[in-house]
Amino acid sequence: MELLSHGLGNAGVAMTRDEIIKIATDIWGFPNWTEIQVNRFVRFANIIQEIERNECAKVADEWVYAYHHPSKVIAETIRAREQA
């Protein structure tokens, strides 16, 4: 399952399960996670990704009304990432 970027690799590129496990291991110092724990990390990361994407799109939406700028396209592109 693909997830959000966390400074690993290119910005905006979805994180892999292995990257999530690495972050969890770096934070808690424990390298042996159960499948249930990993699934919970993945679910948590997906929720954070959705929240972040929506907040970024809201900012872009606000620019549409305040400035003559292609922000509507930016907002739609951010939201479209959810489908990817």
Secondary structure, DSSP 8 states (H G I E B T S, - for coil): --B---SSSSTT--B-HHHHHHHHHHHH------HHHHHHHHHHHHHHHHHHHHHHHHHHHHHHHHSSSTHHHHHHHHHHGGG-
